[in-house]
Amino acid sequence: MRSFLPIVFMGVAILFSTKSLAQNFENPGDYMGAISQQQENISKKFMSYASAAAHGKRAKKVENLRSKLLDEVQEARMNISGMPSYKGDKSLRDTAVNFMKFYYNVLNDDYSKIVNMEEIAEQSYDQMEAFLMAQEMVDKKLDEANERMKTASESFAAKNNVTLVEGKSKLGDMTKKVSELNKYYHEVYLIFFKASVQENYLLEAVSKGNITGIEQSKGSLLKYAQEGLEKLKSIKSYEGDNDLVSATSTMLNFYVNEAKGKMSTISDYFLTKQRFETTKKEFEKKSSPTNEDRDNYNKMVNEINKASQDYNKAGQDLNKERNTVLNDWNKAVNHFFDEHTPHYK
């Protein structure tokens, strides 16, 4: 019922401007540069994967890029682990190796767990919230690992009189933006999803003719949709783009109108149906119904026919409008990611 950005992870930060490819490990700057180069290779593969996922590339291509990313992490880990210690100091090398091992496990193990969670996330708001939080926790874990790597590098540089130049990294900015983009989307999506789940419960109750369930779900849908509209007022546009929030607002207004308007017609139909079935059962029990009995029965026939016509029209109108606003919402989500996720090949 929604468009999800396929799972992406915070990339490895490019910590330093040193990029020497020379293997002169007698020079501490070159030693650090060799490790930094491995990190940069990982960041490039990550952005290729994230960009393809966000810009609607084929699933097979996206998965192939993730496999290449995993291979690149393994190769970087082996390359760094094959480096000698620097004058007996192996702290930077070993921290980098541990980082690559950690990063691989996140991409491989945590990714699989999150994919499994997605299969059941649609079932309830709590499960969806846990699913999105799991994605953000992965980013947080990688941030912490990046910080450990940065601390080890700064310590190594200080001990060996290396001046670090922390200029802005284009790749680092891209990976940071992917994470920020996801957080913004998650906040808006949960507002939409909380009401959407209630509508699913409502439609299920309608399909079963459960009047009590209809009334309960209708009330919850109205409540969550109205609460969501209030929350949206405090969410600023993303880099001047308010289309996602606007589409979500339109979706929630549909839910409000559904709960307060045409869904009442649907409820009335089931109440009328109950009365008709009771009247019909009583009428059929009578071997010699009076004219009054016939009049009452015919009156109920007319009422159920009218209620049935109103029910069908209300259902058709709701389905048509729902499909329109939902398609517009999905388009807004896809455009949001396509517009703001960095393009990288």
HURA-V813793 format. One record per pair of residues at least 12 apart in sequence whose ideal C-beta (glycine too) atoms are under 10 Angstrom apart, sorted by the first residue. I is the first residue (numbers start at 0). GAP is how many residues later the second one is. D is the distance in whole Angstrom. If there is no record, write none. Layout:
I;GAP;D
I;GAP;D
This chain:
0;121;7
0;191;10
0;192;9
0;195;6
0;196;10
0;198;9
0;199;8
0;325;7
0;328;10
0;329;9
1;120;8
1;126;10
1;187;7
1;190;8
1;191;7
1;194;8
1;324;9
1;327;8
1;328;7
1;331;7
2;53;10
2;182;10
2;186;10
2;326;9
2;327;5
2;328;9
2;329;9
2;330;4
2;331;5
2;332;10
2;333;9
2;334;8
3;49;10
3;114;7
3;117;9
3;127;10
3;128;10
3;181;9
3;185;9
3;329;8
3;333;9
4;45;9
4;48;7
4;49;6
4;130;9
4;173;9
4;176;8
4;177;6
4;180;7
4;181;10
4;184;10
4;328;8
4;329;9
4;331;9
4;332;5
4;336;8
5;43;9
5;44;9
5;46;9
5;47;4
5;48;8
5;50;10
5;51;10
5;53;8
5;56;6
5;57;9
5;60;9
5;109;9
5;112;10
5;331;10
6;43;10
6;46;8
6;55;10
6;59;9
6;100;10
6;103;9
6;104;6
6;107;6
6;108;7
6;111;8
6;127;10
6;128;6
6;131;8
6;175;9
7;38;8
7;39;10
7;41;7
7;42;4
7;43;9
7;44;10
7;45;6
7;46;7
7;54;10
7;58;10
7;103;10
7;127;9
7;130;10
7;131;9
7;167;9
7;170;5
7;171;8
7;173;9
7;174;7
7;333;9
8;37;7
8;40;9
8;41;8
8;57;10
8;60;9
8;94;8
8;97;6
8;98;6
8;101;8
8;102;8
8;105;10
8;126;8
8;129;6
8;130;7
8;132;9
8;133;6
8;166;9
8;169;8
8;170;8
8;173;10
9;36;8
9;40;10
9;93;10
9;96;9
9;126;10
9;128;8
9;129;4
9;130;9
9;131;9
9;132;4
9;133;6
9;135;9
9;136;8
9;165;6
9;166;8
9;168;7
9;169;5
9;172;9
10;28;9
10;31;7
10;32;5
10;33;9
10;34;9
10;35;4
10;36;6
10;38;9
10;39;8
10;58;10
10;92;9
10;131;8
10;135;9
10;160;7
10;161;8
10;163;7
10;164;3
10;165;8
10;167;7
10;168;9
11;26;9
11;27;5
11;28;8
11;29;9
11;30;5
11;31;5
11;32;10
11;33;10
11;34;7
11;61;9
11;64;9
11;87;8
11;88;9
11;91;7
11;130;8
11;133;9
11;134;7
11;137;8
11;159;9
11;160;9
11;163;8
12;26;7
12;27;10
12;30;8
12;129;9
12;130;9
12;132;10
12;133;5
12;134;9
12;136;8
12;137;7
12;156;7
12;158;9
12;159;5
12;160;10
12;162;7
12;163;8
13;22;7
13;23;10
13;25;6
13;26;5
13;28;10
13;29;6
13;30;10
13;152;10
13;153;9
13;154;10
13;155;4
13;156;9
13;157;6
13;158;5
13;159;10
13;161;9
14;17;9
14;20;9
14;21;6
14;24;7
14;25;10
14;131;8
14;134;7
14;135;5
14;137;10
14;138;6
14;139;9
14;149;8
14;151;7
14;154;8
14;157;8
15;13;9
15;16;6
15;17;7
15;19;9
15;20;5
15;21;10
15;23;9
15;24;10
15;134;9
15;137;7
15;138;10
15;141;8
15;146;9
15;148;6
15;149;7
15;150;7
15;151;9
15;153;9
16;16;9
16;19;8
16;147;8
16;148;4
16;149;7
16;150;5
16;151;10
16;152;8
17;12;8
17;13;9
17;14;6
17;15;4
17;16;9
17;17;9
17;18;6
17;19;9
17;135;10
17;139;9
17;144;8
17;145;10
17;146;8
17;147;8
18;14;6
18;15;9
18;17;6
18;18;6
18;21;7
19;12;9
19;13;4
19;14;7
19;16;9
19;17;8
20;12;8
20;13;8
20;16;6
21;12;8
22;60;9
24;58;7
24;59;6
24;60;9
24;61;7
24;62;9
25;60;9
25;61;9
26;59;10
26;133;9
26;135;9
27;58;6
27;59;9
27;61;9
27;64;9
27;128;7
27;129;7
27;131;8
27;132;4
27;133;8
27;134;5
28;128;9
28;131;8
28;132;10
28;133;5
28;134;9
28;135;9
29;132;10
30;52;8
30;53;9
30;54;10
30;55;5
30;56;9
30;58;10
30;61;8
30;62;9
30;125;8
30;129;8
30;131;9
31;54;9
31;60;7
31;64;10
31;121;7
31;124;7
31;125;7
31;128;9
31;130;6
31;132;8
32;129;10
33;45;8
33;46;8
33;49;7
33;59;10
33;62;10
34;41;9
34;44;9
34;45;6
34;48;8
34;57;7
34;58;7
34;60;9
34;61;5
34;62;10
34;64;10
34;65;10
34;114;9
34;117;10
34;118;8
34;121;9
35;60;9
35;117;8
36;39;9
36;42;9
37;34;9
37;35;9
37;37;8
37;38;4
37;39;8
37;40;10
37;41;6
37;42;6
37;45;9
37;58;7
37;62;8
38;37;7
38;41;9
38;57;8
38;60;8
38;61;9
38;64;10
38;107;9
38;110;8
38;114;10
38;130;10
38;132;9
38;133;10
39;36;10
39;129;8
39;131;7
39;132;10
40;31;6
40;32;9
40;34;8
40;35;6
40;38;9
41;27;7
41;30;6
41;31;6
41;33;9
41;34;6
41;35;10
41;57;10
41;58;8
41;61;7
41;62;10
41;129;10
42;29;10
42;126;8
42;127;10
42;128;4
42;129;7
42;131;8
42;132;6
42;301;10
43;25;10
43;28;8
43;127;7
43;130;10
43;300;8
43;301;9
44;20;7
44;21;9
44;23;6
44;24;4
44;25;9
44;26;9
44;27;5
44;28;8
44;31;10
44;299;10
45;19;9
45;20;10
45;23;6
45;26;9
45;27;9
45;57;9
45;61;9
45;125;8
45;128;9
45;129;6
45;132;9
45;298;9
46;18;10
46;22;10
46;123;9
46;124;6
46;127;5
46;128;7
46;131;8
46;294;10
46;295;7
46;296;9
46;297;4
46;298;9
47;14;10
47;17;6
47;18;10
47;20;8
47;21;8
47;24;10
47;296;6
47;297;6
48;12;10
48;13;7
48;14;9
48;15;9
48;16;4
48;17;5
48;18;9
48;19;8
48;20;5
48;21;10
48;58;9
48;295;9
49;12;9
49;15;9
49;16;10
49;19;9
49;124;8
49;125;7
49;127;10
49;128;5
49;129;10
49;131;10
49;132;10
49;291;7
49;292;8
49;294;7
50;14;9
50;123;8
50;127;9
50;290;6
50;291;6
50;292;6
50;293;4
50;294;7
51;12;9
51;13;5
51;14;9
51;289;10
51;291;10
51;292;9
51;293;9
52;12;8
52;13;8
52;125;9
52;284;9
52;288;8
53;124;8
53;127;8
53;128;10
53;280;9
53;282;10
53;283;5
53;284;7
53;285;10
53;286;9
53;287;4
53;288;9
53;289;9
53;290;10
54;279;9
54;282;8
54;283;6
54;284;10
54;286;7
54;287;10
54;288;7
54;289;10
55;278;7
55;281;9
55;282;7
65;41;7
65;42;9
65;45;8
68;34;9
68;35;9
68;38;7
69;33;10
69;34;6
69;37;6
69;38;6
69;41;9
70;33;10
71;28;10
71;32;10
72;26;10
72;27;6
72;28;9
72;29;10
72;30;6
72;31;5
72;32;10
72;33;10
72;34;7
72;35;9
73;26;8
73;27;9
73;30;6
73;34;10
74;25;9
75;20;8
75;21;9
75;23;9
75;24;5
75;27;9
75;28;9
76;19;8
76;20;6
76;21;9
76;22;9
76;23;4
76;24;6
76;25;10
76;26;9
76;27;7
77;19;9
77;22;9
78;17;10
78;18;10
78;21;9
79;12;9
79;13;6
79;14;9
79;15;10
79;16;5
79;17;5
79;18;10
79;19;9
79;20;7
80;12;7
80;13;8
80;15;9
80;16;5
80;17;10
80;19;8
80;20;9
81;15;10
82;13;9
82;14;9
85;70;7
85;73;9
85;74;7
86;72;10
86;73;8
88;66;10
88;67;7
88;70;7
88;71;8
90;61;6
90;62;10
90;64;7
90;65;7
90;68;9
91;57;9
91;60;5
91;61;6
91;63;8
91;64;4
91;65;9
91;67;10
91;68;10
92;59;9
92;63;9
93;58;9
94;50;10
94;53;7
94;54;6
94;55;10
94;56;8
94;57;4
94;58;8
94;60;9
94;61;9
95;53;7
95;56;8
95;57;9
97;47;8
97;50;8
97;51;9
97;54;9
98;43;9
98;46;5
98;47;8
98;49;7
98;50;5
98;53;9
99;45;10
99;49;10
101;39;8
101;40;8
101;42;10
101;43;5
101;46;9
101;47;10
102;38;10
102;39;7
102;42;7
102;43;9
102;46;10
104;36;10
105;32;6
105;33;10
105;35;6
105;36;6
105;39;8
106;31;9
106;35;10
109;24;8
109;25;9
109;27;9
109;28;5
109;31;8
109;32;10
110;24;10
110;27;8
112;21;7
112;25;9
113;17;7
113;18;10
113;20;5
113;21;6
113;23;10
113;24;7
115;15;10
116;13;7
116;14;5
116;15;9
116;16;10
116;17;6
116;18;9
117;13;6
117;14;10
117;16;10
117;17;10
118;12;10
120;13;9
120;72;9
121;71;9
121;74;9
121;75;8
121;78;9
122;74;8
122;77;9
123;69;10
123;73;6
123;76;10
123;77;10
124;65;8
124;68;6
124;69;5
124;70;9
124;71;9
124;72;5
124;73;9
124;99;9
125;71;10
126;70;10
127;58;10
127;61;8
127;62;7
127;65;5
127;66;9
127;68;9
127;69;8
128;57;9
128;61;6
128;64;9
128;65;9
130;55;10
131;50;8
131;51;9
131;53;9
131;54;5
131;55;9
131;57;7
131;58;7
131;61;9
132;53;8
132;57;10
134;44;10
134;47;7
134;48;9
134;51;8
135;43;8
135;46;7
135;47;7
135;50;7
137;41;10
138;36;10
138;37;10
138;39;9
138;40;5
138;41;10
138;43;8
138;44;8
139;39;10
141;33;9
141;37;9
142;33;10
142;36;8
145;26;9
145;29;10
149;14;10
149;16;9
153;12;10
169;172;9
169;174;9
170;171;9
170;173;8
172;169;8
173;167;9
173;168;4
173;169;9
173;170;6
174;167;9
174;169;10
175;166;10
176;62;10
176;163;7
176;164;8
176;165;6
177;159;10
177;162;9
177;163;6
177;164;7
177;166;10
179;58;9
179;59;10
179;160;9
180;57;8
180;58;10
180;155;8
180;156;7
180;158;10
180;159;6
180;160;6
180;161;9
181;155;9
181;159;10
183;51;8
183;52;9
183;53;10
183;54;5
183;55;10
183;60;8
183;61;10
183;152;9
183;156;9
184;53;9
184;59;7
184;148;7
184;151;7
184;152;7
184;155;9
186;44;9
186;45;10
186;48;7
186;58;10
187;40;10
187;43;9
187;44;8
187;47;6
187;50;9
187;56;6
187;57;6
187;59;9
187;60;6
187;61;10
187;144;10
187;145;9
187;148;9
188;55;9
188;59;8
188;144;8
189;38;9
189;41;9
190;33;9
190;34;9
190;36;8
190;37;4
190;38;9
190;39;10
190;40;5
190;41;6
190;44;8
190;54;9
190;57;6
190;58;10
190;60;10
190;61;8
191;32;10
191;33;10
191;36;7
191;40;9
191;52;10
191;55;9
191;56;5
191;57;10
191;59;6
191;60;7
191;63;9
191;137;7
191;141;9
192;31;10
192;35;9
193;26;10
193;27;10
193;29;10
193;30;5
193;31;9
193;33;8
193;34;6
193;37;9
193;58;10
194;25;9
194;26;6
194;27;9
194;28;9
194;29;4
194;30;4
194;31;9
194;32;8
194;33;5
194;34;9
194;53;10
194;56;8
194;57;6
194;59;9
194;60;5
194;61;9
194;64;9
195;25;9
195;28;9
195;29;9
195;32;10
195;55;8
195;56;9
195;59;8
195;130;9
195;133;10
196;20;10
196;23;9
196;24;9
196;27;8
197;18;10
197;19;6
197;20;9
197;21;9
197;22;5
197;23;4
197;24;9
197;25;8
197;26;6
197;27;8
197;57;8
197;61;9
198;18;8
198;19;10
198;21;9
198;22;6
198;25;9
198;26;9
198;52;10
198;55;9
198;56;6
198;59;7
198;60;9
198;64;10
198;123;8
199;17;9
199;21;10
200;12;7
200;13;10
200;15;8
200;16;4
200;17;10
200;19;7
200;20;8
201;12;7
201;13;10
201;14;9
201;15;4
201;16;6
201;17;10
201;18;8
201;19;6
201;53;9
201;56;8
201;57;8
201;61;7
201;64;9
202;14;8
202;18;10
202;55;10
202;60;10
202;63;10
202;112;10
202;115;9
202;116;10
202;119;9
203;13;8
204;12;5
204;13;9
204;61;10
204;62;10
204;65;10
205;12;10
205;57;8
205;60;6
205;61;9
205;63;10
205;64;8
205;105;10
205;109;8
205;112;10
207;62;10
208;57;10
208;60;9
208;61;5
208;64;7
208;65;9
209;60;8
210;55;10
210;56;7
210;58;10
210;59;5
210;60;7
210;62;9
210;63;7
213;49;7
213;50;10
213;52;7
213;53;5
213;56;7
213;57;10
214;48;9
214;49;10
214;52;7
216;42;9
216;46;9
217;40;8
217;41;5
217;42;9
217;45;5
217;46;8
217;48;9
217;49;7
218;40;8
219;39;9
220;31;10
220;34;6
220;35;8
220;37;7
220;38;5
220;39;10
220;42;8
221;33;8
221;34;6
221;35;10
221;36;9
221;37;4
221;38;6
221;41;9
222;33;10
222;36;9
223;28;9
223;31;8
223;32;10
223;35;10
224;26;9
224;27;5
224;28;8
224;29;8
224;30;4
224;31;5
224;32;9
224;33;8
224;34;7
224;35;10
225;26;8
225;27;10
225;29;9
225;30;6
225;33;9
225;34;10
226;25;9
227;20;8
227;21;8
227;23;9
227;24;5
227;25;10
227;27;8
227;28;9
228;19;9
228;20;6
228;23;5
228;24;7
228;26;9
228;27;7
229;22;10
230;17;10
230;21;10
231;12;10
231;13;6
231;14;9
231;16;6
231;17;5
231;20;7
232;12;9
232;16;9
234;13;9
234;14;10
237;98;7
237;101;9
237;102;7
238;100;9
238;101;7
240;91;10
240;94;9
240;95;7
240;98;7
240;99;7
242;85;10
242;88;9
242;89;5
242;90;9
242;92;6
242;93;7
242;96;9
243;85;9
243;88;5
243;89;7
243;91;8
243;92;5
243;93;9
243;95;10
243;96;10
244;87;9
244;91;10
245;82;10
245;83;10
245;86;7
246;78;8
246;79;10
246;81;6
246;82;5
246;83;9
246;84;8
246;85;4
246;86;8
246;88;9
246;89;9
247;81;7
247;84;8
247;85;9
248;80;10
249;74;10
249;75;5
249;76;10
249;78;7
249;79;7
249;82;9
250;71;9
250;74;5
250;75;7
250;77;8
250;78;5
250;79;10
250;81;9
251;73;10
251;77;10
252;72;8
253;64;9
253;67;6
253;68;7
253;70;9
253;71;5
253;72;8
253;75;9
254;67;9
254;70;9
256;61;9
256;64;8
257;56;10
257;59;10
257;60;6
257;63;8
257;64;8
260;53;8
260;56;9
260;57;9
261;48;9
261;49;10
261;51;9
261;52;4
261;53;8
261;54;10
261;55;6
261;56;5
261;59;9
262;51;8
262;52;10
262;55;8
263;50;9
264;42;8
264;45;5
264;46;7
264;48;8
264;49;4
264;50;9
264;52;9
264;53;9
265;41;10
265;44;9
265;45;6
265;46;10
265;48;6
265;49;7
265;52;8
266;44;10
266;47;10
267;39;6
267;42;7
267;43;8
267;46;9
268;35;8
268;37;10
268;38;5
268;39;7
268;40;9
268;41;7
268;42;4
268;43;9
268;45;8
268;46;9
269;37;9
269;41;8
270;36;8
271;28;8
271;31;6
271;32;6
271;33;10
271;34;8
271;35;4
271;36;8
271;38;9
271;39;9
272;30;10
272;31;6
272;34;7
272;35;8
272;38;9
274;25;7
274;28;8
274;29;8
274;32;10
275;21;9
275;24;5
275;25;7
275;27;7
275;28;4
275;29;9
275;31;8
275;32;10
276;23;9
276;27;9
277;22;9
278;14;9
278;17;7
278;18;6
278;20;9
278;21;4
278;22;9
278;24;9
278;25;9
279;17;7
279;20;7
279;21;9
279;24;9
281;14;9
281;15;9
282;13;8
282;14;5
282;15;10
282;17;9
282;18;10
283;13;9
